[in-house]
Structures are given as C-alpha cells and as structure tokens.
Amino acid sequence: MFTITITSINSSINIVSVRENPAYKGKAIEYLQKSWPSVQPIIYEDCISHSIDARNSLPQWYLLELNGFLIGCAGLITNDFISRGDLYPWLCALFIEEQYRGNDYGSLLIDRAKRDTKNFGFEYLYLCTSHIGYYEKYDFTYIGQGYHPWGEESRIYETLLNGD
C-alpha cells in the first residue's frame, strides 16, 4: 500500500490500489457508485470486480483514505466512453469529497495514476472532462474534442510522462 504521512497536520493519507488490495473491492464499488450516481451501478461493480484478476495492467482503481475514511477515488482505464479509441490509457472518475476539496488531494491520485501509467510502459495519459483550468495545473494539455455514445462531447487532455 502506498502511504503518505503529512506530519504538519498529523494525518495519514493512503492511496489504495484495489488490485493490490482486493479486500477493498466492495468498498471501492460502493464508493464509486455513490460518487458517480449518474453512472449505472453495474458499470463500476463489473469493471472493478474484473480488474482484480485482469491479464493486463489496466484497468486500475484507486481509493484515497484520510485517517481511515474514504475521501476520494480515481480509475485508470483503456477507454472512457469516448470516440478517441486510438488514445489510452485514460484517467477517469477522479473525485474528492466536497469538504476536502481545495487541499490538493486530487493531485495525489493523479500522481499515482501517472506513475502507474509510466510503469506500465505508456508514454501518455489522457482524460476527458468539461472542466477548464483544473487539469492544466497538473501538466495536462488540451488536445481537442471527443464524443460520447450518449451524444455529448468532452474536452480531451493529455500529459507526456517523461521523467516524472
């Protein structure tokens, strides 16, 4: 388990890889379903359940714990329901509980996803979002629009994983 201890506020932050810690599977499914209620619950249940014994390095799911409480999550997947199937992997489902936002906790999940992506042999990491200004702070660059099966479009960002 990847652990960061913030001594200045005497808090313990853990980034939990569900694949490395399969006992967290149920918590991960429940947390992502709660955090992303617009996504059909079966999507996270099926994807997280099958990620644990996947043949390949993807998908990966992460939980962010602060002093034993779940406060965030993220995923690393091959396609985020976006038309650009030529691009992967994708950072997805990044979420931080509202009362913990503004503390840069999202960067911990982003950094873990970047590190794992690079360790898995990929040169770039992608994401799709409607947000402007957030991901640019973490070295993501807007590269164009992508289209979802349900008719919406999203901004696509990439980051080059050189020497990180």
ABEGO torsion letter per residue (X at the ends): XBBBBBAAAGBBBBBBBAAABAAAAAAAAAAAAAABAABBAAAAAAAAAAAAABABAOBBBBBBBBGGBBABBBBBBABBGBABAABOBBBBGBBBBAAABGAGAAAAAAAAAAAAAAAAGBABBBBBBABBGAAAAAGBBBAEBBBBAAGBBBBBBBBBBBGX
